[in-house]
């Protein structure tokens, strides 16, 4: 059997991994073993927090909508129920944006729900 030298392949793999840890602190940016472990954690957190980010933003939008509804004497759950009854299909992101940036339009939506 022919001898296979793997220095080139191993070096390429290490360089590719070390390219991903650019900007990490201490030995985790230059030492292969530490970099590999740091990347495993970093990618795990990145995957997990992409899901968490959606959850956090939805919570923020709900709070903003609730605050805007309370000014008009309506609570959040009644507001959402009214939207569903009147077939107004706006998601929470859009509603929060309207409540924050265009309160006059949001007030019209609330009037439509109250009627």
mmCIF file of the C-alpha atoms, coordinates in Angstrom:
data_MODEL
# 
_entry.id   MODEL 
# 
loop_
_atom_site.group_PDB 
_atom_site.id 
_atom_site.type_symbol 
_atom_site.label_atom_id 
_atom_site.label_alt_id 
_atom_site.label_comp_id 
_atom_site.label_asym_id 
_atom_site.label_entity_id 
_atom_site.label_seq_id 
_atom_site.pdbx_PDB_ins_code 
_atom_site.Cartn_x 
_atom_site.Cartn_y 
_atom_site.Cartn_z 
_atom_site.occupancy 
_atom_site.B_iso_or_equiv 
_atom_site.pdbx_formal_charge 
_atom_site.auth_seq_id 
_atom_site.auth_comp_id 
_atom_site.auth_asym_id 
_atom_site.auth_atom_id 
_atom_site.pdbx_PDB_model_num 
ATOM 1   C CA . UNK A 1 1   ? 0.000   0.000  0.000  1.00 0.00 ? 1   UNK A CA 1 
ATOM 2   C CA . UNK A 1 2   ? 1.209   3.486  -0.837 1.00 0.00 ? 2   UNK A CA 1 
ATOM 3   C CA . UNK A 1 3   ? 2.028   5.859  1.996  1.00 0.00 ? 3   UNK A CA 1 
ATOM 4   C CA . UNK A 1 4   ? -0.267  8.886  2.178  1.00 0.00 ? 4   UNK A CA 1 
ATOM 5   C CA . UNK A 1 5   ? 1.067   12.055 3.745  1.00 0.00 ? 5   UNK A CA 1 
ATOM 6   C CA . UNK A 1 6   ? -1.753  14.119 5.197  1.00 0.00 ? 6   UNK A CA 1 
ATOM 7   C CA . UNK A 1 7   ? 0.042   17.278 6.247  1.00 0.00 ? 7   UNK A CA 1 
ATOM 8   C CA . UNK A 1 8   ? -1.505  19.361 3.505  1.00 0.00 ? 8   UNK A CA 1 
ATOM 9   C CA . UNK A 1 9   ? -5.064  18.215 4.275  1.00 0.00 ? 9   UNK A CA 1 
ATOM 10  C CA . UNK A 1 10  ? -4.708  18.653 8.035  1.00 0.00 ? 10  UNK A CA 1 
ATOM 11  C CA . UNK A 1 11  ? -3.185  22.099 7.612  1.00 0.00 ? 11  UNK A CA 1 
ATOM 12  C CA . UNK A 1 12  ? -5.988  23.161 5.282  1.00 0.00 ? 12  UNK A CA 1 
ATOM 13  C CA . UNK A 1 13  ? -8.638  21.955 7.752  1.00 0.00 ? 13  UNK A CA 1 
ATOM 14  C CA . UNK A 1 14  ? -6.986  23.835 10.636 1.00 0.00 ? 14  UNK A CA 1 
ATOM 15  C CA . UNK A 1 15  ? -6.625  27.029 8.611  1.00 0.00 ? 15  UNK A CA 1 
ATOM 16  C CA . UNK A 1 16  ? -10.296 26.882 7.608  1.00 0.00 ? 16  UNK A CA 1 
ATOM 17  C CA . UNK A 1 17  ? -11.363 26.502 11.233 1.00 0.00 ? 17  UNK A CA 1 
ATOM 18  C CA . UNK A 1 18  ? -9.029  29.259 12.438 1.00 0.00 ? 18  UNK A CA 1 
ATOM 19  C CA . UNK A 1 19  ? -10.510 31.592 9.837  1.00 0.00 ? 19  UNK A CA 1 
ATOM 20  C CA . UNK A 1 20  ? -13.880 31.305 11.644 1.00 0.00 ? 20  UNK A CA 1 
ATOM 21  C CA . UNK A 1 21  ? -12.461 32.239 15.058 1.00 0.00 ? 21  UNK A CA 1 
ATOM 22  C CA . UNK A 1 22  ? -10.945 35.508 13.929 1.00 0.00 ? 22  UNK A CA 1 
ATOM 23  C CA . UNK A 1 23  ? -11.759 38.095 16.578 1.00 0.00 ? 23  UNK A CA 1 
ATOM 24  C CA . UNK A 1 24  ? -12.088 35.637 19.458 1.00 0.00 ? 24  UNK A CA 1 
ATOM 25  C CA . UNK A 1 25  ? -10.095 36.469 22.575 1.00 0.00 ? 25  UNK A CA 1 
ATOM 26  C CA . UNK A 1 26  ? -6.967  34.916 24.073 1.00 0.00 ? 26  UNK A CA 1 
ATOM 27  C CA . UNK A 1 27  ? -5.756  31.546 22.789 1.00 0.00 ? 27  UNK A CA 1 
ATOM 28  C CA . UNK A 1 28  ? -9.111  30.702 21.268 1.00 0.00 ? 28  UNK A CA 1 
ATOM 29  C CA . UNK A 1 29  ? -8.183  32.653 18.136 1.00 0.00 ? 29  UNK A CA 1 
ATOM 30  C CA . UNK A 1 30  ? -4.905  30.886 17.457 1.00 0.00 ? 30  UNK A CA 1 
ATOM 31  C CA . UNK A 1 31  ? -4.715  27.506 19.217 1.00 0.00 ? 31  UNK A CA 1 
ATOM 32  C CA . UNK A 1 32  ? -6.513  24.811 17.236 1.00 0.00 ? 32  UNK A CA 1 
ATOM 33  C CA . UNK A 1 33  ? -7.828  22.790 20.184 1.00 0.00 ? 33  UNK A CA 1 
ATOM 34  C CA . UNK A 1 34  ? -9.212  25.844 21.998 1.00 0.00 ? 34  UNK A CA 1 
ATOM 35  C CA . UNK A 1 35  ? -10.547 27.335 18.773 1.00 0.00 ? 35  UNK A CA 1 
ATOM 36  C CA . UNK A 1 36  ? -12.415 24.125 17.908 1.00 0.00 ? 36  UNK A CA 1 
ATOM 37  C CA . UNK A 1 37  ? -14.134 24.071 21.300 1.00 0.00 ? 37  UNK A CA 1 
ATOM 38  C CA . UNK A 1 38  ? -14.912 27.796 21.194 1.00 0.00 ? 38  UNK A CA 1 
ATOM 39  C CA . UNK A 1 39  ? -16.475 27.467 17.741 1.00 0.00 ? 39  UNK A CA 1 
ATOM 40  C CA . UNK A 1 40  ? -18.603 24.512 18.823 1.00 0.00 ? 40  UNK A CA 1 
ATOM 41  C CA . UNK A 1 41  ? -20.033 26.626 21.644 1.00 0.00 ? 41  UNK A CA 1 
ATOM 42  C CA . UNK A 1 42  ? -20.369 29.742 19.491 1.00 0.00 ? 42  UNK A CA 1 
ATOM 43  C CA . UNK A 1 43  ? -22.328 27.962 16.780 1.00 0.00 ? 43  UNK A CA 1 
ATOM 44  C CA . UNK A 1 44  ? -24.558 26.276 19.350 1.00 0.00 ? 44  UNK A CA 1 
ATOM 45  C CA . UNK A 1 45  ? -25.376 29.633 20.940 1.00 0.00 ? 45  UNK A CA 1 
ATOM 46  C CA . UNK A 1 46  ? -25.909 31.233 17.539 1.00 0.00 ? 46  UNK A CA 1 
ATOM 47  C CA . UNK A 1 47  ? -28.435 28.566 16.540 1.00 0.00 ? 47  UNK A CA 1 
ATOM 48  C CA . UNK A 1 48  ? -30.222 28.743 19.884 1.00 0.00 ? 48  UNK A CA 1 
ATOM 49  C CA . UNK A 1 49  ? -30.341 32.531 19.957 1.00 0.00 ? 49  UNK A CA 1 
ATOM 50  C CA . UNK A 1 50  ? -31.743 32.864 16.455 1.00 0.00 ? 50  UNK A CA 1 
ATOM 51  C CA . UNK A 1 51  ? -34.820 31.170 17.919 1.00 0.00 ? 51  UNK A CA 1 
ATOM 52  C CA . UNK A 1 52  ? -34.704 33.264 21.106 1.00 0.00 ? 52  UNK A CA 1 
ATOM 53  C CA . UNK A 1 53  ? -34.489 36.482 19.094 1.00 0.00 ? 53  UNK A CA 1 
ATOM 54  C CA . UNK A 1 54  ? -37.870 35.802 17.467 1.00 0.00 ? 54  UNK A CA 1 
ATOM 55  C CA . UNK A 1 55  ? -39.383 35.120 20.877 1.00 0.00 ? 55  UNK A CA 1 
ATOM 56  C CA . UNK A 1 56  ? -37.934 38.308 22.393 1.00 0.00 ? 56  UNK A CA 1 
ATOM 57  C CA . UNK A 1 57  ? -39.123 40.531 19.561 1.00 0.00 ? 57  UNK A CA 1 
ATOM 58  C CA . UNK A 1 58  ? -42.637 39.113 19.710 1.00 0.00 ? 58  UNK A CA 1 
ATOM 59  C CA . UNK A 1 59  ? -42.689 39.867 23.449 1.00 0.00 ? 59  UNK A CA 1 
ATOM 60  C CA . UNK A 1 60  ? -41.509 43.426 22.778 1.00 0.00 ? 60  UNK A CA 1 
ATOM 61  C CA . UNK A 1 61  ? -44.182 44.001 20.113 1.00 0.00 ? 61  UNK A CA 1 
ATOM 62  C CA . UNK A 1 62  ? -46.889 42.693 22.433 1.00 0.00 ? 62  UNK A CA 1 
ATOM 63  C CA . UNK A 1 63  ? -45.763 45.104 25.155 1.00 0.00 ? 63  UNK A CA 1 
ATOM 64  C CA . UNK A 1 64  ? -45.763 48.059 22.749 1.00 0.00 ? 64  UNK A CA 1 
ATOM 65  C CA . UNK A 1 65  ? -49.222 47.200 21.422 1.00 0.00 ? 65  UNK A CA 1 
ATOM 66  C CA . UNK A 1 66  ? -50.538 46.716 24.952 1.00 0.00 ? 66  UNK A CA 1 
ATOM 67  C CA . UNK A 1 67  ? -49.220 50.125 26.045 1.00 0.00 ? 67  UNK A CA 1 
ATOM 68  C CA . UNK A 1 68  ? -50.815 51.821 23.041 1.00 0.00 ? 68  UNK A CA 1 
ATOM 69  C CA . UNK A 1 69  ? -54.142 50.024 23.633 1.00 0.00 ? 69  UNK A CA 1 
ATOM 70  C CA . UNK A 1 70  ? -54.278 50.997 27.302 1.00 0.00 ? 70  UNK A CA 1 
ATOM 71  C CA . UNK A 1 71  ? -54.139 54.677 26.327 1.00 0.00 ? 71  UNK A CA 1 
ATOM 72  C CA . UNK A 1 72  ? -57.445 54.103 24.530 1.00 0.00 ? 72  UNK A CA 1 
ATOM 73  C CA . UNK A 1 73  ? -58.973 52.185 27.415 1.00 0.00 ? 73  UNK A CA 1 
ATOM 74  C CA . UNK A 1 74  ? -58.657 48.750 25.829 1.00 0.00 ? 74  UNK A CA 1 
ATOM 75  C CA . UNK A 1 75  ? -56.539 45.870 27.033 1.00 0.00 ? 75  UNK A CA 1 
ATOM 76  C CA . UNK A 1 76  ? -54.304 43.738 24.807 1.00 0.00 ? 76  UNK A CA 1 
ATOM 77  C CA . UNK A 1 77  ? -56.382 40.573 24.765 1.00 0.00 ? 77  UNK A CA 1 
ATOM 78  C CA . UNK A 1 78  ? -59.610 42.443 23.873 1.00 0.00 ? 78  UNK A CA 1 
ATOM 79  C CA . UNK A 1 79  ? -57.709 44.263 21.133 1.00 0.00 ? 79  UNK A CA 1 
ATOM 80  C CA . UNK A 1 80  ? -56.391 41.040 19.561 1.00 0.00 ? 80  UNK A CA 1 
ATOM 81  C CA . UNK A 1 81  ? -59.821 39.418 19.887 1.00 0.00 ? 81  UNK A CA 1 
ATOM 82  C CA . UNK A 1 82  ? -61.370 42.449 18.153 1.00 0.00 ? 82  UNK A CA 1 
ATOM 83  C CA . UNK A 1 83  ? -58.845 42.202 15.311 1.00 0.00 ? 83  UNK A CA 1 
ATOM 84  C CA . UNK A 1 84  ? -59.793 38.590 14.731 1.00 0.00 ? 84  UNK A CA 1 
ATOM 85  C CA . UNK A 1 85  ? -63.528 39.388 14.866 1.00 0.00 ? 85  UNK A CA 1 
ATOM 86  C CA . UNK A 1 86  ? -63.220 42.225 12.329 1.00 0.00 ? 86  UNK A CA 1 
ATOM 87  C CA . UNK A 1 87  ? -60.923 40.183 10.049 1.00 0.00 ? 87  UNK A CA 1 
ATOM 88  C CA . UNK A 1 88  ? -58.064 42.669 10.260 1.00 0.00 ? 88  UNK A CA 1 
ATOM 89  C CA . UNK A 1 89  ? -54.979 40.638 9.323  1.00 0.00 ? 89  UNK A CA 1 
ATOM 90  C CA . UNK A 1 90  ? -52.052 42.656 10.645 1.00 0.00 ? 90  UNK A CA 1 
ATOM 91  C CA . UNK A 1 91  ? -49.241 40.938 12.461 1.00 0.00 ? 91  UNK A CA 1 
ATOM 92  C CA . UNK A 1 92  ? -47.829 42.145 15.765 1.00 0.00 ? 92  UNK A CA 1 
ATOM 93  C CA . UNK A 1 93  ? -44.714 43.630 14.176 1.00 0.00 ? 93  UNK A CA 1 
ATOM 94  C CA . UNK A 1 94  ? -46.777 45.911 11.939 1.00 0.00 ? 94  UNK A CA 1 
ATOM 95  C CA . UNK A 1 95  ? -49.181 46.809 14.764 1.00 0.00 ? 95  UNK A CA 1 
ATOM 96  C CA . UNK A 1 96  ? -46.296 47.740 17.084 1.00 0.00 ? 96  UNK A CA 1 
ATOM 97  C CA . UNK A 1 97  ? -44.763 49.837 14.320 1.00 0.00 ? 97  UNK A CA 1 
ATOM 98  C CA . UNK A 1 98  ? -48.065 51.638 13.767 1.00 0.00 ? 98  UNK A CA 1 
ATOM 99  C CA . UNK A 1 99  ? -48.539 52.189 17.498 1.00 0.00 ? 99  UNK A CA 1 
ATOM 100 C CA . UNK A 1 100 ? -45.047 53.649 17.818 1.00 0.00 ? 100 UNK A CA 1 
ATOM 101 C CA . UNK A 1 101 ? -44.637 55.660 14.609 1.00 0.00 ? 101 UNK A CA 1 
ATOM 102 C CA . UNK A 1 102 ? -48.193 56.379 13.410 1.00 0.00 ? 102 UNK A CA 1 
ATOM 103 C CA . UNK A 1 103 ? -50.482 56.689 16.457 1.00 0.00 ? 103 UNK A CA 1 
ATOM 104 C CA . UNK A 1 104 ? -53.284 58.302 14.397 1.00 0.00 ? 104 UNK A CA 1 
ATOM 105 C CA . UNK A 1 105 ? -53.581 55.217 12.169 1.00 0.00 ? 105 UNK A CA 1 
ATOM 106 C CA . UNK A 1 106 ? -53.442 52.961 15.231 1.00 0.00 ? 106 UNK A CA 1 
ATOM 107 C CA . UNK A 1 107 ? -56.234 55.020 16.820 1.00 0.00 ? 107 UNK A CA 1 
ATOM 108 C CA . UNK A 1 108 ? -58.391 54.434 13.711 1.00 0.00 ? 108 UNK A CA 1 
ATOM 109 C CA . UNK A 1 109 ? -57.832 50.683 14.035 1.00 0.00 ? 109 UNK A CA 1 
ATOM 110 C CA . UNK A 1 110 ? -58.909 50.836 17.684 1.00 0.00 ? 110 UNK A CA 1 
ATOM 111 C CA . UNK A 1 111 ? -62.036 52.822 16.764 1.00 0.00 ? 111 UNK A CA 1 
ATOM 112 C CA . UNK A 1 112 ? -62.925 50.206 14.166 1.00 0.00 ? 112 UNK A CA 1 
ATOM 113 C CA . UNK A 1 113 ? -62.556 47.475 16.783 1.00 0.00 ? 113 UNK A CA 1 
ATOM 114 C CA . UNK A 1 114 ? -64.635 49.332 19.393 1.00 0.00 ? 114 UNK A CA 1 
ATOM 115 C CA . UNK A 1 115 ? -67.527 49.888 16.990 1.00 0.00 ? 115 UNK A CA 1 
# 
